[in-house]
């Protein structure tokens, strides 16, 4: 090729030379002047130079452009390097290495390209980080935080800056995490709280921020939300504490009521969880619904139910107590104060105006007062009862005396006869009774400074009334007797005159009966009148005659017994059969007598030891004995048969009883002989062996050797167990004996 | 009386106590029988199956026992203790103690309390529900005039018979004072006291073959109904032998009652009509205790020497359970249409 170029050059040169030659030829032919020729040649030469100069200028310009481009590129490179914070990669070593400018430019261009790429990468990174920071900040500080920082500062994209941003991002992320945790904690707490006080958690939370209610997805963590959460929790806590207080109050009242009313466990069980939390602190109560409004309402309902129950019970109690008070008053024949504060209070309780408990207290007080008074009056009252009963008996007797058929042999007549006999004795004792009663009452009145009232009436005046009535009756009776006598005389006279005696004085007796019945009715009416007025039925009163023991003078009894024995010993012994018929009380008597005869008996009974009778039937028997001894002995069996209580409580024979209480073996022989002589129908029916036997023995014959033991009874079991009473007791017992 | 004659003594229970029987009682819920004995044991029998169902050994002779419910009971022991026995687990614990041997024990369904009477002259009430420990379970101590010999309760009434022929009647709702203080109508030592099932009174037996029928009602009409009668006696070769009446048991339905004496006889009486209804054939030795089952169809009889004549050789101790024929216990009203009570 170079050959070709050269050839071309040479060709060009030849062309120029030939052209010049040709021109010279032409000129020669034309014959141009030399000047012309010269001028022509100069012009040619100037034109040629011009062309050259233009071309050089052009080339020069091009070169300058090239240089500019390179410089530009280098500048850009440097800028990029500096912005991304790297040392400039391209340090001008081009002077030596690469020759031409174009090559230089070519070399620099890819470098620029790469740096640009790196820069844009870096920038993207920045944008990304910034975006993240921005979004976190937005989350934390709310949407209001504008994106002013979004434009990345192009000038500083260095790694260091990036690092800084990363750190910032990290910090923000931490903050976010922290807050998220915080929010979760709050939510948890809120959840538990809501469940305890029975609120809808979702609703509550959604009100604060909709995102919180979602089970999934990010939660709002902005300051506002957290603040709201906090206040919500605080509010909830307040509610909780308030309700807890409420519940605690309810629980304590529940416990109190249970305690008061002995509520069954099953009923309590339902509210056990309420009461067991009574002492729990606020955060110990975690059971769902424990503090819900419904639950509290429920408990409240229970409390009010119990409360009502209590009130009704209290009322009941009050009424019962009042009943008791009235009862006591009635029993003791006291008139309760009429305008009693209690009555008023009870009305108040019924209307619910006053607390029942205070009324109860009042009534209690009253009861104790009345009780005290009753105790004070008891002594007199007992006597009054006896007197009343005697009066009853008296009026009965009067009525009975009026009965013409009283001696006819109807079934049960013997019972009536016996009663009449008893009544007569009682009536005889009435004046003395009244007297002692009156003296007792006066003593009482003197002591207490008030009148002794019986169902509101002064007792003393009642007695006086009774006495005057009695006297009147006495007079009446006397008058009747006189009249009868007179009548008798009249009859005798008539008889003397006309011979025969008119038949019995029927009209007379009828008259007498009528009159007496008036008196009797008056008495009974009077006596029962007071009772009726004050609503004390007479038959309510315990009949004092037999049931209430009458302490009799031991000495008197003894005397009677001894007297009777002395005077009528034979009769009594011979009348033993009859006495036995009368059953145990009489029996006992005969036993005593028997025992004193049977001196060979190992029993250590002292004959005729003082006997205190506490049983009136017994005493009656004794009295009968005494009476009868003075009267007709042949009446005795009859009288005693009419005494138809075979086994009344045996008399309390103080010393004798003690001896009788000893173990049977000690008393061996005489014992059964007595019971065997008792031909009471019941025994005939029930007891197979009946024959009276002269000497019977109990087959139990363990006689303890020790003399002390002989004094004390022991059961078989005690003997078997070897049980011995402590010494101190023995001494006491000895002293008693 | 067309029915075939019942077996003479009834069926004898297997494996009886080895020493004197102090008491036996049927349960209120089943035909289980609780037996206390001087051999320091309390035994539980199934009377229908004739089987021993449980046995508890104590530190001393057991003087009385009673049921709590069908699964537990109480015992009174001469070692001064009061024990609670749980049959299912064969467990026992001490409810408390007295200062002397404990003679009688009763469980009150009305108050849920156990009541014990002792020779230390006291009555004690216990709450069996409270945890063990004397100070916890003891409800109250009530001094008696003498050593307690027998006790019975009906409803809220408790009758306590002691030595010295004292009889105290309590209202369980107010134990501070006896409701009534009485003396036995009988002249000799009290052996046994039992309340009428209708709650109007009690029967009391003495060592001298006699039983008194008493009434709580203190009015004249009430007291006029009381009486006493003789029983458990024998005349032999011109000598009258009188035996102690150890046991009384009321029929739960008819209100008639059986008495058992040291003569080995069991008699059935109709207290209202004052008649003896039946006498069972003689048992080998003294009748120590009697109990009717809850429906009155069975009668448990403890034939066991009661030491009335001291230590001597005697017949072996045995428990007989006999089925009760209606004619033996049903009252036969005589011409009186309305009997006293």
Interface residues (C-beta under 8 A of the other chain):
Chain A: X542 X543 X545 X546 X547 X584 X645 X646 X647 X648 X649 X650 X652 X657 X660 X661 X663 X664 X671 X672 X673 X675 X676 X681 X682 X683 X685 X686 X687 X688 X689 X691 X693 X694 X695 X696 X697 X698 X699 X700 X701 X702 X713 X714 X715 X716 X717 X718 X719 X720 X721 X723 X725
Chain B: X20 X22 X38 X61 X63 X78 X100 X101 X103 X119 X147 X149 X163 X164 X165 X182 X183 X185 X186 X187 X188 X189 X191 X207 X208 X209 X210 X212 X218 X219 X220 X222 X223 X224 X226 X227 X228 X229 X230 X231 X233 X234 X235 X238 X239 X240 X241 X242 X243 X244 X262 X269 X274 X275 X276 X279 X306 X307 X308 X309 X310
